[in-house]
Amino acid sequence: MQFQITEIEFDFDDDFGSCPEDEKIDVISETMTTIWEADDEEDLIEEITCASGWCIKSMDYVNVLN
């Protein structure tokens, strides 16, 4: 299935330190402009976490129909 992220909040203040503001904007923008391929919501979370390097606090998405 394909997904488009409509809103996302990352945990930019984790145990490894914080993230510069311009990098936060880039990560969010790239995540929201990408069409993600995943099996389900759990897989989608894993895909985004691996690609961005940041854990997700919350997100909203829509399924992209072909």
Summary of the structure (lengths in Angstrom):
residues: 66
radius of gyration: 11.8
end to end distance: 9.3
largest distance: 39.8
contacts: 153
relative contact order: 0.35
helix: 38%
strand: 35%
